[in-house]
């Protein structure tokens, strides 16, 4: 039963991707979003790479990737300030 659900999910995701990529505007938007997520991952990785010097880390997870992906560098500063204030 579990395998059947995963197969249905994969087929639905593939069909959704085909529908989105047929539209040029949606394809550009999807490409822009993917690029922002990749840049966000590199920014968070760079911050964590410097953690041996700064003793400051930010986790790389869906919430932080979305925040930095949508807001950019100000989102990174927002997460850093939030971590400093909360902890």
HELIX and SHEET records of a PDB file:
HELIX    1   1 UNK A    2  UNK A   22  1                                  21    
HELIX    2   2 UNK A   24  UNK A   49  1                                  26    
HELIX    3   3 UNK A   51  UNK A   54  1                                   4    
HELIX    4   4 UNK A   62  UNK A   71  1                                  10    
HELIX    5   5 UNK A   73  UNK A   86  1                                  14    
END                                                                             
